Amino acid sequence: MATKKQEPKPAVEKMPEEEHIETTADVLTEIPAEEEIIAKNEKPGIDLSAWTPRTTIGKAVKDGTVTSLDSVLDHNIPILEEQIVDALLPNIESDLILVGQSKGKFGGGQRRIFKQTQRKTSEGNKPSFATLAIIGNRNGYVGVGYGKSRETVPAREKSVRAAKLRVFKVSRGCGSWECGCREPHSVPFAVTGKSGSTTLTLMPAPKGKGLVVDSECAKILRLAGIKDVWSKSFGQVRTKINLIEACVDALKTLMKTKLREEYTTALGYREGPIRAQH
Ligand SMILES: [Zn+2]
């Protein structure tokens, strides 16, 4: 698209291109249901009575033998059914990352939740939609998932499902020398994550500082329960999918690092959810 704008062509050649833009705009007119889709998404109807578990861990969850997500995650049991996460994390929330951008007239470029691509075939253009969803309980558990489909709604459902299956535990703490409150409101130490060319470093910040990161990246930290953070980034940050994956990589590195006991108390280090809420 950008190269077309830079090189103005004769008006005769421009005609078929304008027709092409019209067709893309036609596809985009279906999207304004986007707001409705998000509104529907905020109230996930969890109906576990209709669920027939197929895996061993699924059956154990439905019976009530397994009651915490920690016992599933700590043993590296693969989660293959999204209802396991629904049952064990009742107050789960989901959000969508703005990975795409609108096309069409007036410059386009506004960020959208649907990444829209087109494949050229002999029958015509075949559009495809993709979304990046994040889920979390704002208290130590998050997951990120990517979903792609030829329609908008299945793409969102696929991504939310994929995010639930990829749920992981996050550790928190307060590693800020300006704060030292020993409460888990930030990260316990600086961590770096990488995906593609994108490198993201999360650093502990004092209480009340807020999330000093990219606004899309802040969504995942918010759903993880991290309230204050400073950050540094290198590489192509505009590629949101890679930025989010780098953030996930950093959060997973937090869990991989083992601390000595003297540091766990000094940093207010906690893994997973915090029971006593203030
Ligand atoms: Zn603090």
Residues whose N, C-alpha, C, O or C-beta is under 5 A from the ligand:
A	BS01	ZN	C174 C179 G180 C181 R182 E183 K207
